[in-house]
Amino acid sequence: MKNRIEEIRRTRGIRQEEFARAMGVSRQTISSLETGRYNPSIFLAYKIARFFDLTIEEVFLFEESGDGT
């Protein structure tokens, strides 16, 4: 799943360390989210969207794979 976390975070002038602290996760987790190596739980996705005052759909870009998944 692709996301706009890095784009939004940088636009707002927030460092990974600050964002990680606000989300209650490690900086490495934020890095993994931003590079697409890690998909967040629904709780964390909601928390991220609320932090940015956006909807989950505005932060996380759902793409159908074509095979029903």
Secondary structure, 3 states (H helix, E strand, C coil): CEECHHHHHHHCCCCHHHHHHHHCCCHHHHHHHHHCCCCCCHHHHHHHHHHCCCCHHHHEECCCCCCCC
